[in-house]
Amino acid sequence: MSNELKEELSIFKETVIRFIENEVAPEYEQWEKNKIIPKSFYQKMGNEGLLCCDLPEEYGGFGVPVDFNFLVVEEIAKAGFFSLAANLLVHADIAAHYILNMGTDDQKRKYLPLMITGECIGAICMTEPSAGSDLQGMKTYAKRTNDGWSISGSKTFISNGQNASVYIVAAKTNLEVAGAKGTTLFLVDGDQEGFERGQNLNKLGQHASDTSELFFDNVNVTKANVLGNVDEGFLGLMHELPRERLACAVAGVGHAKGALNLALSYIKERQAFGSPIASIQDIRQKIADMATQVELHSLMIEKYTELLMAKNLSASQAAMAKYSCTEMEGKVIDLALQMFGGYGYMSEYPISRFYVDARVQRIYGGTSEIMKEIIGKDVIGRL
Ligand SMILES: Cc1cc2nc3c(=O)[nH]c(=O)nc-3n(C[C@H](O)[C@H](O)[C@H](O)COP(=O)(O)OP(=O)(O)OC[C@H]3O[C@@H](n4cnc5c(N)ncnc54)[C@H](O)[C@@H]3O)c2cc1C
């Protein structure tokens, strides 16, 4: 990374931290209680230039390197506001880039400027009750009509499910072909007839993040709603996965850094056997492990972000980052919570929220087991 970029990022970081302290921290508890972040907040982020910063200037973005986007996600995760980090990531690092990379000129002009201002929130809809890790089980079907397609089916566990205005929906378009073939991506607007948002699901953590079921009952769409090529939705999905998985990894590293910071403050204050627990050798050893893991994974992120920018991050490397960074996140947060003793288990101690929020990082965006399948097949295939 050049010195110039480092300097720009460090100035941007101050803006982001100030924004988190002033605009997120005072509201976050209420959002968690409400189980949703108000839509208007995304516009606040947009006004501050914190949404989709790396989109091209012609759509209203800053055209800056992806590092700026990742910095926003990492700082929010580090501060412990993980519901926001997760929703933001889906909007800015996944949905917006599907449209940028696969959309027609008209689609890009319709959605991207509004995604940058926060007036339009994006969601990505793959998972169904019978299709998670194995998307070949997808049942949502788009039937050809005279002037387009009619989509019927359902999706579940969709992040931004309540707040989104544009949904990128994967549906089968060709039942004749087996496996991953014959799937198409569609852009479905939130107000389209036949489309219905289901309940905002109750979760173990990330309460402020809206995660929903979605229903499609003969939703009529035209050619203008097809994202990418008909029957080639999985190719688009494969193309976008490295960025999606690296973004999850970035959030994981930020989250682990935040937990380490909380633990460091606490062990210096908490007294046991006549001195701060930081003076206990076992605590120091654990801190050494945590700090080493955070450092290692930060370096991995730095290197892989460069590869992503150079369009050289492979599916296997992205899987390594997602797998290793989110597993590390879980371990570091668990150790940090342990240092808080019983207080760590109390809701008023932020570390307890880190703990519940982190768990799903090893599940969504591809489970750790699926990541290992991708890595294992790639590595063995090279022999
Ligand atoms: C909070 C949250 C937000 C989400 N957001 C979105 C979203 O925005 N959009 C979206 O489309 N989806 C989203 N998901 C869905 C998520 O991506 C899936 O839950 C995930 O891919 C796993 O699918 P599944 O839940 O059906 O589990 P399953 O696929 O049924 O897996 C069950 C278990 O079997 C294991 N398993 C399955 N196959 C293999 C294999 N071949 N080898 C080894 N182990 C295997 C899995 O690792 C897992 O441990 C979200 C989920 C959650 C919980």
PDBQT file of the ligand as one rigid body, heavy atoms in Angstrom, charges set to zero:
ROOT
HETATM    1  C1  LIG A 401     -28.175 -14.120  10.185  1.00  0.00    +0.000 C 
HETATM    2  C2  LIG A 401     -28.121 -14.750   8.829  1.00  0.00    +0.000 A 
HETATM    3  C3  LIG A 401     -28.052 -13.921   7.710  1.00  0.00    +0.000 A 
HETATM    4  C4  LIG A 401     -28.049 -14.486   6.424  1.00  0.00    +0.000 A 
HETATM    5  N1  LIG A 401     -28.071 -13.659   5.327  1.00  0.00    +0.000 NA
HETATM    6  C5  LIG A 401     -28.273 -14.209   4.082  1.00  0.00    +0.000 A 
HETATM    7  C6  LIG A 401     -28.490 -13.376   2.937  1.00  0.00    +0.000 A 
HETATM    8  O1  LIG A 401     -28.472 -12.149   3.019  1.00  0.00    +0.000 OA
HETATM    9  N2  LIG A 401     -28.733 -13.982   1.742  1.00  0.00    +0.000 N 
HETATM   10  C7  LIG A 401     -28.767 -15.335   1.578  1.00  0.00    +0.000 A 
HETATM   11  O2  LIG A 401     -29.010 -15.816   0.483  1.00  0.00    +0.000 OA
HETATM   12  N3  LIG A 401     -28.568 -16.155   2.670  1.00  0.00    +0.000 NA
HETATM   13  C8  LIG A 401     -28.325 -15.625   3.899  1.00  0.00    +0.000 A 
HETATM   14  N4  LIG A 401     -28.137 -16.447   4.990  1.00  0.00    +0.000 N 
HETATM   15  C9  LIG A 401     -28.166 -17.895   4.805  1.00  0.00    +0.000 C 
HETATM   16  C10 LIG A 401     -26.796 -18.558   4.981  1.00  0.00    +0.000 C 
HETATM   17  O3  LIG A 401     -25.961 -18.241   3.912  1.00  0.00    +0.000 OA
HETATM   18  C11 LIG A 401     -27.050 -20.068   5.137  1.00  0.00    +0.000 C 
HETATM   19  O4  LIG A 401     -27.653 -20.254   6.406  1.00  0.00    +0.000 OA
HETATM   20  C12 LIG A 401     -25.773 -20.875   5.032  1.00  0.00    +0.000 C 
HETATM   21  O5  LIG A 401     -25.285 -20.859   3.710  1.00  0.00    +0.000 OA
HETATM   22  C13 LIG A 401     -25.965 -22.345   5.476  1.00  0.00    +0.000 C 
HETATM   23  O6  LIG A 401     -27.083 -22.908   4.877  1.00  0.00    +0.000 OA
HETATM   24  P1  LIG A 401     -28.177 -23.684   5.788  1.00  0.00    +0.000 P 
HETATM   25  O7  LIG A 401     -28.548 -22.773   6.885  1.00  0.00    +0.000 OA
HETATM   26  O8  LIG A 401     -29.250 -24.158   4.891  1.00  0.00    +0.000 OA
HETATM   27  O9  LIG A 401     -27.392 -24.902   6.406  1.00  0.00    +0.000 OA
HETATM   28  P2  LIG A 401     -27.145 -26.329   5.694  1.00  0.00    +0.000 P 
HETATM   29  O10 LIG A 401     -26.657 -26.099   4.308  1.00  0.00    +0.000 OA
HETATM   30  O11 LIG A 401     -28.349 -27.156   5.877  1.00  0.00    +0.000 OA
HETATM   31  O12 LIG A 401     -25.958 -26.908   6.561  1.00  0.00    +0.000 OA
HETATM   32  C14 LIG A 401     -26.157 -27.579   7.800  1.00  0.00    +0.000 C 
HETATM   33  C15 LIG A 401     -24.802 -28.085   8.288  1.00  0.00    +0.000 C 
HETATM   34  O13 LIG A 401     -24.303 -29.055   7.355  1.00  0.00    +0.000 OA
HETATM   35  C16 LIG A 401     -22.999 -28.700   6.959  1.00  0.00    +0.000 C 
HETATM   36  N5  LIG A 401     -22.784 -29.101   5.562  1.00  0.00    +0.000 N 
HETATM   37  C17 LIG A 401     -23.615 -28.958   4.507  1.00  0.00    +0.000 A 
HETATM   38  N6  LIG A 401     -23.038 -29.418   3.382  1.00  0.00    +0.000 NA
HETATM   39  C18 LIG A 401     -21.804 -29.829   3.731  1.00  0.00    +0.000 A 
HETATM   40  C19 LIG A 401     -20.714 -30.422   3.017  1.00  0.00    +0.000 A 
HETATM   41  N7  LIG A 401     -20.774 -30.647   1.694  1.00  0.00    +0.000 N 
HETATM   42  N8  LIG A 401     -19.601 -30.740   3.703  1.00  0.00    +0.000 NA
HETATM   43  C20 LIG A 401     -19.495 -30.519   5.045  1.00  0.00    +0.000 A 
HETATM   44  N9  LIG A 401     -20.507 -29.982   5.771  1.00  0.00    +0.000 NA
HETATM   45  C21 LIG A 401     -21.628 -29.635   5.132  1.00  0.00    +0.000 A 
HETATM   46  C22 LIG A 401     -22.941 -27.183   7.089  1.00  0.00    +0.000 C 
HETATM   47  O14 LIG A 401     -21.606 -26.713   7.171  1.00  0.00    +0.000 OA
HETATM   48  C23 LIG A 401     -23.734 -26.987   8.360  1.00  0.00    +0.000 C 
HETATM   49  O15 LIG A 401     -22.900 -27.174   9.463  1.00  0.00    +0.000 OA
HETATM   50  C24 LIG A 401     -28.085 -15.893   6.272  1.00  0.00    +0.000 A 
HETATM   51  C25 LIG A 401     -28.115 -16.716   7.408  1.00  0.00    +0.000 A 
HETATM   52  C26 LIG A 401     -28.157 -16.158   8.662  1.00  0.00    +0.000 A 
HETATM   53  C27 LIG A 401     -28.250 -17.073   9.847  1.00  0.00    +0.000 C 
ENDROOT
TORSDOF 0
